[in-house]
């Protein structure tokens, strides 16, 4: 007769984590329907800027996506989305060679980009790379404007190297930012004396035209007319003459106009005007997102240029922001222009990651970018230097 031995209380087995898999979204309607899930992943990933929010990415795609194909990768554990790789496939030419480029929803109007990783990061990155390695419909994976400290930069490079893909990283620049962690008086007194004097002098002179104040517009009802007025101000200055003003390009104009309305619905939009009496003399287009103000665009009426109206607008805005408890940083975005560095010395670097496929074309592109182009640039500089020296030689001989 068999006996059943009971060794002790039964222990419940630990749940087995759901298997990671990748789904591709390539249909526009499916992308729109993804918004609730996208927003959940963005929140769980700790997103601290609006440039990966669904509203931003959708607006960019509708205005600039012509010629590209959606390749949004959803990393799923069971039915739960734990990461999103927002990618598009674009046919381009590099050095005359036809290239299939896989990359972010990116152009010059995107300050920052990345993957959204909410859970299981190591598995999520590996799943994304394994998917990309299997599809092989791209020659170049180009991930632009990754912020310093992003795990994507190092992780994707380390995953690609064992598959013999060539890697190039590039420091694209640094965006100035200003922490608002002191008082206005302490901050203002830390600025260069000449800068402080110029601000005081110019605001005093501008006050002679009429009372100087800041007008803030963030309601959806007022935004269309206000955005149009702001774009007219921007185009009136040198940007209009150079063809770089927002209104110079219908797609760019539509992007900022549409984004303003969608950002207002989310409570992000802030359009500021500097007024002197009844005149709007400067404006900025900003997004307020999670305790940060992000400056996207600014402009001024050139007839008021002697008053440095953009600096005066910032001067008055910062006084208000330092007095508030709900804003901890002012992000200038863009490059480190001299006028920005008058306000802050702190900046946030961004990087581009280039992953060239392990194909003949990929290896050729890598050779051109990493070796041939730098060689030609060095050779051109040396030739130019020799040419200048030859031109200067006769004049030097005459002086001797």
C-alpha positions as CSV (number, residue, x, y, z in Angstrom):
1,X,0.0,0.0,0.0
2,X,1.5,3.3,-1.1
3,X,1.8,6.1,1.4
4,X,1.6,9.8,0.5
5,X,4.3,11.8,2.3
6,X,3.5,15.5,3.0
7,X,6.7,17.4,3.5
8,X,5.1,20.7,4.5
9,X,2.7,23.4,3.4
10,X,2.4,23.9,-0.4
11,X,4.2,27.1,-1.7
12,X,2.6,29.1,-4.5
13,X,4.9,29.4,-7.5
14,X,6.0,32.9,-8.5
15,X,4.1,34.2,-11.6
16,X,6.0,33.9,-14.8
17,X,6.6,37.2,-16.5
18,X,4.7,37.6,-19.8
19,X,6.8,37.0,-22.9
20,X,8.0,40.2,-24.6
21,X,7.0,40.7,-28.2
22,X,7.0,43.6,-30.8
23,X,4.1,44.8,-32.8
24,X,4.4,47.3,-35.7
25,X,2.0,50.2,-36.3
26,X,2.2,51.4,-39.9
27,X,-1.4,52.6,-40.4
28,X,-2.4,56.2,-39.6
29,X,-5.7,55.3,-38.1
30,X,-4.1,52.8,-35.8
31,X,-1.6,55.4,-34.8
32,X,-4.5,57.8,-33.8
33,X,-6.2,55.0,-31.9
34,X,-3.0,54.4,-30.0
35,X,-3.2,57.8,-28.1
36,X,-4.6,56.5,-24.8
37,X,-1.9,53.7,-24.6
38,X,0.8,56.1,-25.8
39,X,-0.1,58.6,-23.0
40,X,0.0,55.9,-20.4
41,X,3.4,54.7,-21.5
42,X,4.7,58.3,-21.6
43,X,3.5,58.9,-18.0
44,X,4.9,55.5,-16.8
45,X,8.3,56.3,-18.5
46,X,8.6,59.5,-16.5
47,X,8.5,61.8,-19.6
48,X,9.5,65.3,-18.5
49,X,9.1,67.2,-21.8
50,X,6.2,67.3,-24.4
51,X,8.2,66.3,-27.5
52,X,7.3,62.6,-27.2
53,X,3.6,63.1,-26.3
54,X,1.2,61.7,-28.8
55,X,-0.3,65.2,-29.5
56,X,3.2,66.4,-30.5
57,X,4.1,63.4,-32.6
58,X,0.7,63.3,-34.3
59,X,1.0,67.0,-35.2
60,X,4.5,66.5,-36.6
61,X,3.4,63.6,-38.7
62,X,0.4,65.4,-40.2
63,X,2.6,68.4,-41.2
64,X,6.0,66.9,-42.1
65,X,5.4,63.2,-42.6
66,X,4.9,63.2,-46.4
67,X,7.2,60.7,-48.1
68,X,7.8,58.7,-45.0
69,X,6.2,55.5,-43.7
70,X,5.1,54.8,-40.1
71,X,7.2,52.2,-38.3
72,X,6.1,52.6,-34.7
73,X,7.2,49.6,-32.6
74,X,5.1,48.6,-29.6
75,X,6.9,46.4,-27.1
76,X,4.4,44.3,-25.3
77,X,4.4,42.0,-22.3
78,X,1.1,40.1,-22.7
79,X,-1.5,42.7,-23.5
80,X,0.4,45.5,-21.8
81,X,2.5,47.9,-23.8
82,X,5.8,48.5,-21.9
83,X,7.7,50.5,-24.4
84,X,7.3,52.5,-27.7
85,X,9.9,53.1,-30.3
86,X,8.4,56.0,-32.4
87,X,10.1,55.4,-35.8
88,X,9.4,56.3,-39.5
89,X,11.1,55.0,-42.6
90,X,12.2,57.6,-45.1
91,X,13.8,57.3,-48.5
92,X,16.6,59.9,-48.8
93,X,19.9,60.4,-50.7
94,X,23.2,60.6,-48.9
95,X,26.2,61.7,-51.1
96,X,24.2,60.7,-54.1
97,X,23.3,57.2,-52.8
98,X,19.7,56.1,-52.3
99,X,19.2,55.3,-48.6
100,X,16.4,53.9,-46.6
101,X,16.6,55.8,-43.3
102,X,14.8,54.6,-40.2
103,X,14.6,57.3,-37.5
104,X,12.5,59.4,-35.2
105,X,9.7,61.8,-36.1
106,X,12.4,64.4,-36.5
107,X,13.4,67.7,-38.2
108,X,14.8,71.0,-37.1
109,X,11.6,71.8,-35.2
110,X,12.0,68.8,-32.8
111,X,14.1,69.8,-29.7
112,X,14.4,66.2,-28.3
113,X,13.6,62.6,-29.2
114,X,13.9,59.1,-27.8
115,X,12.2,55.8,-27.1
116,X,9.5,55.6,-24.4
117,X,10.6,52.9,-22.0
118,X,8.1,52.3,-19.2
119,X,9.0,48.8,-17.9
120,X,11.6,46.0,-18.4
121,X,14.1,48.2,-20.2
122,X,16.8,45.7,-20.9
123,X,14.3,43.3,-22.5
124,X,12.5,46.1,-24.3
125,X,15.6,47.5,-26.0
126,X,16.7,44.0,-27.0
127,X,13.3,43.2,-28.4
128,X,13.4,46.4,-30.5
129,X,16.9,45.7,-31.8
130,X,16.1,42.1,-32.6
131,X,13.0,43.2,-34.5
132,X,15.1,45.8,-36.5
133,X,17.8,43.2,-37.2
134,X,15.2,40.8,-38.6
135,X,13.4,43.2,-40.8
136,X,16.5,44.7,-42.5
137,X,14.5,47.1,-44.7
138,X,16.7,50.0,-43.6
139,X,20.2,51.0,-44.5
140,X,20.6,53.5,-41.7
141,X,19.1,53.8,-38.3
142,X,19.5,57.5,-37.4
143,X,18.3,58.5,-33.9
144,X,18.5,62.3,-33.6
145,X,18.5,64.6,-30.6
146,X,18.9,62.0,-27.8
147,X,19.3,63.8,-24.5
148,X,22.5,63.3,-22.5
149,X,21.9,60.4,-20.1
150,X,19.5,58.6,-22.4
151,X,20.0,54.8,-22.1
152,X,19.1,54.6,-25.8
153,X,22.4,56.0,-27.0
154,X,24.6,53.4,-25.4
155,X,22.2,50.5,-25.3
156,X,21.2,50.5,-29.0
157,X,24.9,50.9,-30.0
158,X,25.9,48.0,-27.8
159,X,23.2,45.8,-29.2
160,X,24.1,46.6,-32.8
161,X,27.8,46.0,-32.6
162,X,27.6,42.2,-32.2
163,X,25.7,42.1,-35.5
164,X,28.6,43.9,-37.1
165,X,26.8,47.2,-37.7
166,X,29.0,50.2,-37.9
167,X,28.3,53.0,-35.3
168,X,28.8,56.7,-35.3
169,X,27.8,59.1,-32.5
170,X,27.7,62.9,-32.9
171,X,27.3,65.7,-30.4
172,X,24.7,67.9,-32.1
173,X,24.9,70.7,-29.6
174,X,23.7,71.8,-26.2
175,X,20.5,73.6,-25.2
176,X,20.8,76.3,-22.5
177,X,18.5,75.9,-19.5
178,X,17.9,77.9,-16.4
179,X,17.0,76.3,-13.0
180,X,14.6,78.5,-11.0
181,X,15.9,77.4,-7.6
182,X,16.7,80.7,-6.0
183,X,15.0,84.1,-5.6
184,X,14.7,86.6,-8.4
185,X,16.9,89.1,-6.7
186,X,19.7,86.6,-6.1
187,X,19.5,85.4,-9.7
188,X,19.4,88.9,-11.2
189,X,22.3,90.1,-9.2
190,X,24.3,87.1,-10.4
191,X,24.1,88.4,-14.0
192,X,26.8,90.5,-15.7
193,X,26.6,94.1,-14.6
194,X,26.5,95.3,-18.2
195,X,23.6,93.0,-19.0
196,X,21.6,94.2,-16.0
197,X,22.3,97.8,-16.9
198,X,21.2,97.3,-20.5
199,X,17.9,95.7,-19.3
200,X,17.1,98.5,-16.9
201,X,18.0,101.2,-19.5
202,X,16.0,99.7,-22.3
203,X,12.9,99.0,-20.2
204,X,13.0,102.6,-19.0
205,X,13.2,103.9,-22.6
206,X,10.5,101.6,-23.9
207,X,8.2,102.8,-21.0
208,X,8.4,106.2,-22.6
209,X,6.2,104.8,-25.4
210,X,3.6,103.4,-23.0
211,X,3.2,101.1,-20.0
212,X,5.3,97.9,-20.5
213,X,3.6,94.7,-19.6
214,X,3.4,91.0,-20.5
215,X,0.2,89.6,-22.1
216,X,-0.3,85.9,-21.8
217,X,-2.7,83.9,-24.0
218,X,-3.5,80.2,-23.4
219,X,-7.2,79.8,-24.1
220,X,-8.3,78.0,-27.3
221,X,-10.7,80.8,-28.2
222,X,-8.0,83.5,-28.4
223,X,-5.2,81.3,-29.8
224,X,-5.7,81.3,-33.6
225,X,-5.7,85.1,-33.8
226,X,-2.9,85.4,-31.3
227,X,-0.7,82.9,-33.1
228,X,-1.3,84.6,-36.4
229,X,-0.3,87.9,-34.8
230,X,2.9,86.3,-33.3
231,X,3.9,84.9,-36.7
232,X,3.5,88.3,-38.3
233,X,5.8,89.7,-35.7
234,X,8.4,87.0,-36.3
235,X,8.2,87.4,-40.1
236,X,8.7,91.2,-39.8
237,X,12.2,90.8,-38.5
238,X,15.3,89.3,-40.3
239,X,13.8,85.8,-40.4
240,X,11.1,86.9,-42.9
241,X,13.8,88.4,-45.2
242,X,15.9,85.3,-44.9
243,X,12.9,83.0,-45.6
244,X,13.3,81.2,-42.2
245,X,10.2,82.6,-40.5
246,X,7.5,80.2,-39.6
247,X,5.1,81.8,-42.0
248,X,7.5,81.3,-44.9
249,X,6.7,77.6,-45.0
250,X,3.0,76.5,-45.1
251,X,3.8,73.2,-43.4
252,X,5.8,74.8,-40.6
253,X,3.0,77.4,-40.1
254,X,0.4,74.7,-40.0
255,X,2.5,72.7,-37.5
256,X,2.7,75.6,-35.0
257,X,-0.9,76.7,-35.5
258,X,-2.3,73.2,-35.0
259,X,0.1,72.4,-32.1
260,X,-1.1,75.5,-30.3
261,X,-4.7,74.3,-30.3
262,X,-3.8,70.8,-29.2
263,X,-1.4,72.0,-26.6
264,X,-4.0,74.3,-25.2
265,X,-6.4,71.4,-24.8
266,X,-3.8,69.7,-22.7
267,X,-3.1,72.8,-20.7
268,X,0.5,73.3,-22.0
269,X,0.2,76.3,-24.3
270,X,1.5,79.7,-23.3
271,X,1.8,82.5,-25.9
272,X,3.4,85.7,-24.4
273,X,3.4,89.2,-25.9
274,X,5.4,92.1,-24.7
275,X,3.3,95.2,-25.0
276,X,4.4,98.9,-24.9
277,X,1.2,100.8,-24.5
278,X,-1.2,99.4,-27.2
279,X,1.6,97.9,-29.3
280,X,2.7,94.3,-29.3
281,X,6.5,94.5,-29.8
282,X,7.7,91.0,-29.1
283,X,6.3,87.5,-28.6
284,X,7.3,84.0,-27.6
285,X,5.6,80.6,-28.2
286,X,6.2,78.3,-25.2
287,X,4.9,75.1,-23.7
288,X,4.4,74.6,-20.0
289,X,4.9,71.0,-19.2
290,X,5.6,69.3,-15.8
291,X,7.2,72.2,-14.0
292,X,9.2,73.4,-17.0
293,X,8.7,76.2,-19.5
294,X,10.0,75.2,-23.0
295,X,10.7,78.1,-25.3
296,X,10.0,77.0,-28.9
297,X,9.9,80.3,-30.9
298,X,10.2,84.0,-30.3
299,X,10.3,87.1,-32.4
300,X,10.1,90.9,-32.2
301,X,9.0,93.9,-34.3
302,X,12.2,95.2,-35.9
303,X,11.1,98.8,-35.5
304,X,11.6,98.2,-31.7
305,X,15.0,96.5,-32.1
306,X,16.9,99.2,-30.2
307,X,15.0,98.3,-27.1
308,X,16.0,94.6,-27.3
309,X,12.3,93.6,-26.9
310,X,12.9,89.8,-26.8
311,X,15.3,90.2,-23.8
312,X,12.8,92.5,-22.1
313,X,10.0,90.0,-22.5
314,X,12.2,87.3,-21.0
315,X,13.3,89.7,-18.2
316,X,9.7,90.3,-17.2
317,X,8.6,86.6,-17.6
318,X,11.5,85.4,-15.4
319,X,10.5,87.7,-12.6
320,X,7.1,86.1,-12.5
321,X,8.4,82.6,-12.8
322,X,10.9,83.0,-9.9
323,X,8.0,84.0,-7.7
324,X,6.0,80.9,-8.5
325,X,6.2,77.5,-6.9
326,X,5.0,75.4,-9.9
327,X,7.9,76.0,-12.3
328,X,11.4,74.7,-11.6
329,X,13.2,75.3,-14.9
330,X,13.2,77.6,-18.0
331,X,14.4,75.6,-21.1
332,X,15.7,77.8,-23.9
333,X,15.9,74.9,-26.3
334,X,17.9,75.2,-29.6
335,X,21.5,76.1,-29.8
336,X,23.7,78.0,-27.3
337,X,23.2,81.5,-28.9
338,X,25.1,84.3,-27.2
339,X,21.9,86.1,-26.0
340,X,20.8,82.9,-24.2
341,X,24.2,82.6,-22.5
342,X,23.7,86.0,-21.0
343,X,21.0,84.4,-18.9
344,X,22.5,81.1,-18.0
345,X,25.7,79.1,-18.4
346,X,24.0,75.7,-17.9
347,X,23.2,73.6,-21.0
348,X,21.9,70.2,-21.8
349,X,23.8,68.3,-24.6
350,X,22.1,66.2,-27.3
351,X,23.5,63.4,-29.4
352,X,22.8,61.7,-32.7
353,X,23.3,57.9,-33.1
354,X,24.0,56.5,-36.6
355,X,23.8,52.7,-37.0
356,X,24.8,51.5,-40.4
357,X,23.4,48.1,-41.5
358,X,25.8,45.2,-42.1
359,X,25.4,45.4,-45.8
360,X,27.6,46.6,-48.6
361,X,25.6,49.8,-48.8
362,X,25.7,50.3,-45.0
363,X,29.5,49.7,-44.9
364,X,30.0,52.2,-47.8
365,X,27.9,54.8,-46.1
366,X,29.8,54.4,-42.9
367,X,33.2,54.7,-44.7
368,X,32.1,57.9,-46.4
369,X,30.8,59.5,-43.2
370,X,33.5,58.3,-40.8
371,X,36.6,58.5,-43.0
372,X,36.2,60.1,-46.4
373,X,34.2,63.2,-45.4
374,X,36.5,64.0,-42.4
375,X,39.5,63.5,-44.7
376,X,38.1,65.8,-47.4
377,X,37.3,68.4,-44.8
378,X,40.8,68.3,-43.3
379,X,42.3,68.4,-46.8
380,X,40.1,71.4,-47.8
381,X,41.0,73.3,-44.7
382,X,44.7,72.7,-45.3
383,X,44.3,73.8,-48.9
384,X,42.5,76.9,-47.8
385,X,45.2,77.7,-45.2
386,X,47.9,77.3,-47.9
387,X,46.0,79.5,-50.3
388,X,45.6,82.3,-47.7
389,X,49.3,82.1,-46.8
390,X,50.2,82.4,-50.5
391,X,48.0,85.5,-50.8
392,X,49.5,87.0,-47.7
393,X,53.1,86.3,-48.7
394,X,53.6,89.3,-51.2
395,X,52.1,91.8,-48.7
396,X,54.4,90.4,-46.0
397,X,57.4,90.7,-48.3
398,X,56.6,94.4,-49.0
399,X,56.3,95.2,-45.3
400,X,59.7,93.6,-44.8
